[in-house]
Amino acid sequence: MTKTTRTPAELRNMFGANLRIMARSYPSISELSRQLGINRTQFNRYLAGESFPRPDVLNRICTFFGVDARILLDPVDALSSTTDPLTGGFLNEFVGKGVSEVTEDFFPSGFYRFSRRSFVDAERFAMGFVYVFRRDGTCYVRGYEPREAMRVQGFPLGARAREYRGIVLREEEGIASLMSRRGTMTCSFNFLTRVASFDNNYWVGYVTRTVPENVSTNRVVRMVYEYVDLPFREVMSMARETGFITQDKLPPFHARLLEPSRTFR
């Protein structure tokens, strides 16, 4: 049962422990503190339980991680909802099994480079990176829309606006994932199956976006995921080359799997 009173030291220690658990899903503390808009040195003090954030900073942290102020009092694992719509009650036998069976050998955690034809410019291709990780037995995806794609659509260009997150489910022949930008501004559905390759690190499938029909643009395009098992610094170097590219700039095996000259069906 939750204690009704806690000393300042107990609050700092509980908050620090919870923050360390939540930070595990991010490959870099520097990047995480930057996205939160918190000085790295100060963020380290929070992690160590040496300091406690102001109310406005606490609210920013809670909003970012999708938790509430109970992270001061209870272990973060205890804050998970017992009425999770995906794994509880009504959908458990239909969707819940797929949520819990995305194993590491089937779809490893780490960075993936992806490519697909652009939704906003059919003559170009979008290339980017996503980060796949596990938390409490569930597989999640996190990435960012290319700045140019946001600019074309008149959306803000900051990292917060460009970020999207998703959940991964195991299917009979591959994986499916539902992605959304913050506030469910836009959503997409992805389906991928593993393909034979030298390192067994490629998946091919398609992505659909949830927008009304438009005669001038596609809502479904072929997509490739490539698992990139490299040090973080090298991944970040590769990520700087992503965005909108022409077909001749596609990595050769990506181009082969995307089959740009063949209509997707």
C-alpha positions in Angstrom: 0.0 0.0 0.0 1.3 3.5 -0.8 2.6 5.5 2.2 0.7 8.6 2.9 3.8 10.6 3.8 7.3 10.5 2.3 10.5 12.3 3.3 12.2 14.5 0.7 15.0 11.9 0.4 12.5 9.1 -0.2 10.7 11.1 -2.9 14.0 11.9 -4.6 15.1 8.3 -4.5 11.8 6.9 -5.8 11.8 9.5 -8.6 15.4 8.8 -9.5 14.8 5.0 -9.6 11.7 5.5 -11.8 13.5 7.9 -14.1 16.4 5.4 -14.6 14.0 2.7 -15.6 12.2 4.9 -18.1 15.5 6.2 -19.5 16.6 2.6 -20.4 14.5 2.8 -23.5 16.6 5.5 -24.9 20.1 4.9 -26.3 21.6 8.1 -25.1 21.1 10.1 -21.9 22.4 13.2 -23.7 19.8 12.9 -26.4 17.0 12.2 -23.9 17.9 15.2 -21.8 18.1 17.4 -24.9 14.6 16.3 -26.0 13.3 17.0 -22.5 15.0 20.4 -22.5 16.9 19.7 -19.3 20.6 20.4 -18.7 22.5 17.1 -18.8 24.2 17.7 -15.4 20.9 18.4 -13.8 19.3 15.4 -15.4 22.1 13.2 -14.0 21.3 14.6 -10.5 17.6 13.6 -11.0 18.7 10.1 -12.1 21.0 9.7 -9.0 18.2 10.9 -6.6 20.3 13.9 -5.6 17.8 16.5 -6.8 14.1 16.9 -7.6 12.6 18.9 -10.5 10.5 22.0 -10.2 6.7 21.4 -10.8 6.8 22.6 -14.4 9.8 20.4 -15.2 8.1 17.4 -13.4 5.1 18.0 -15.6 7.3 18.0 -18.7 8.9 14.7 -17.7 5.5 13.1 -16.9 4.0 14.2 -20.2 7.0 13.0 -22.2 6.9 9.5 -20.7 3.1 9.3 -20.5 3.0 8.8 -16.7 1.6 10.9 -13.9 2.9 12.4 -10.7 2.6 9.0 -8.9 6.2 8.4 -10.0 7.1 10.2 -6.8 5.4 7.6 -4.7 5.3 4.2 -6.4 7.6 2.1 -8.6 7.0 2.9 -12.2 6.0 -0.7 -13.0 3.1 -0.3 -10.6 1.7 2.5 -12.6 0.8 0.4 -15.6 -2.9 0.3 -16.3 -4.6 -2.9 -15.3 -7.2 -2.2 -18.0 -4.8 -2.2 -21.0 -7.2 -2.4 -24.0 -4.7 -4.4 -26.0 -3.9 -7.2 -23.5 -6.8 -7.2 -21.1 -10.4 -8.3 -21.2 -12.1 -8.0 -24.5 -9.1 -8.1 -26.9 -6.7 -10.4 -25.0 -7.3 -13.5 -27.0 -7.3 -11.6 -30.3 -4.6 -8.9 -30.0 -2.9 -9.6 -26.7 -1.1 -12.7 -27.9 0.5 -10.8 -30.8 1.7 -8.1 -28.4 3.4 -10.6 -26.1 5.1 -12.8 -28.7 7.4 -10.4 -30.5 10.6 -12.1 -29.4 14.1 -10.7 -29.8 15.1 -13.4 -32.2 12.0 -12.7 -34.3 12.4 -8.9 -34.4 15.5 -7.7 -32.5 15.7 -4.5 -30.4 17.9 -1.8 -31.9 18.1 0.6 -34.8 16.5 0.0 -38.2 17.1 2.0 -41.3 14.0 2.1 -43.5 13.1 3.3 -47.0 9.8 3.7 -48.9 8.4 5.9 -51.7 7.4 9.3 -50.4 3.7 9.9 -49.8 4.0 13.6 -50.7 6.4 13.4 -53.7 6.1 10.2 -55.8 9.4 10.9 -57.6 11.4 10.6 -54.4 11.9 8.2 -51.5 11.9 8.7 -47.8 14.7 7.2 -45.8 15.0 7.3 -42.0 15.8 5.4 -38.8 13.6 4.0 -36.1 14.5 2.6 -32.7 12.9 -0.7 -31.5 12.9 -1.5 -27.8 11.1 -3.6 -25.2 9.4 -2.4 -22.1 7.5 -4.7 -19.7 7.3 -7.4 -22.3 5.9 -5.2 -25.1 7.8 -4.2 -28.3 7.7 -0.5 -29.2 9.0 1.7 -32.1 10.1 5.3 -32.0 11.2 7.6 -34.8 10.9 11.0 -36.4 9.3 12.3 -39.6 11.8 13.9 -42.1 11.8 17.7 -41.7 11.1 18.2 -45.4 8.0 16.1 -45.2 6.7 18.2 -42.3 7.6 21.4 -44.1 5.7 20.4 -47.3 2.6 19.6 -45.2 2.8 22.9 -43.2 3.6 21.2 -39.9 6.0 22.4 -37.2 9.6 21.2 -37.7 10.6 20.6 -34.0 11.5 17.2 -32.7 8.4 17.0 -30.5 6.1 17.6 -33.5 8.1 15.2 -35.8 8.2 12.3 -33.3 6.1 9.2 -33.7 5.7 6.1 -31.6 4.2 2.7 -32.2 3.5 -0.8 -30.9 4.5 -4.0 -32.6 2.4 -7.2 -32.8 3.5 -10.6 -34.1 1.5 -11.9 -37.0 1.5 -15.4 -38.6 3.8 -14.3 -41.4 5.6 -11.3 -39.9 5.0 -8.3 -37.8 2.4 -5.5 -37.8 2.8 -2.2 -36.1 0.5 0.8 -35.5 2.3 4.2 -35.5 1.1 7.6 -34.5 2.3 11.1 -34.0 1.7 12.9 -30.7 -2.0 13.5 -30.2 -2.9 10.9 -32.9 -2.5 13.7 -35.4 -1.6 11.1 -38.0 -1.4 7.3 -37.9 0.0 4.6 -40.1 -0.2 0.8 -40.2 2.9 -1.2 -41.1 3.4 -4.9 -42.1 6.8 -6.5 -42.6 8.1 -10.0 -43.3 11.7 -11.1 -43.1 13.5 -11.8 -46.3 16.6 -13.9 -47.1 19.8 -12.0 -46.9 23.4 -12.5 -45.9 23.0 -11.2 -42.4 19.3 -12.1 -42.1 18.6 -8.4 -41.3 16.1 -7.3 -43.8 12.3 -7.0 -43.7 10.0 -6.0 -46.5 6.3 -5.1 -46.5 4.2 -2.0 -46.8 3.0 1.0 -44.9 -0.5 2.6 -45.1 -1.4 6.1 -43.9 -4.7 7.0 -42.5 -5.8 9.9 -44.7 -8.8 10.4 -47.0 -8.5 9.1 -50.6 -6.6 11.5 -52.9 -6.3 10.9 -56.7 -2.8 12.5 -56.8 -1.0 10.6 -54.0 -0.7 7.0 -52.7 -1.9 5.9 -49.3 -0.1 2.5 -49.5 3.6 2.0 -50.5 6.1 -0.7 -50.3 8.6 -0.4 -47.4 12.0 -2.0 -46.4 13.5 -2.2 -42.9 17.2 -3.0 -42.4 18.5 -3.9 -38.9 21.7 -1.9 -38.3 23.9 -3.6 -35.7 26.5 -0.8 -35.4 27.8 1.4 -32.6 25.6 4.4 -31.7 28.0 6.9 -33.2 28.0 5.2 -36.5 24.2 4.9 -36.5 24.0 8.7 -35.9 26.4 9.3 -38.8 24.2 7.2 -41.1 21.1 9.0 -39.8 22.4 12.4 -40.9 22.2 11.1 -44.5 18.5 10.3 -44.3 15.5 12.3 -45.5 14.1 12.6 -49.0 16.3 11.0 -51.6 16.1 10.1 -55.3 15.9 6.5 -56.5 19.6 6.4 -57.5 20.6 7.2 -53.9 18.8 4.1 -52.4 21.1 1.4 -51.0 21.2 -1.3 -53.6 19.4 -4.0 -51.6 16.8 -1.5 -50.6 16.1 -0.7 -54.2 15.9 -4.3 -55.1 13.3 -5.0 -52.4 11.3 -1.9 -53.1 11.0 -2.7 -56.8 10.3 0.9 -57.7 9.2 0.1 -61.3 6.5 -2.4 -60.1 3.1 -1.1 -58.9 2.4 -2.1 -55.3 -0.7 -4.4 -55.0 
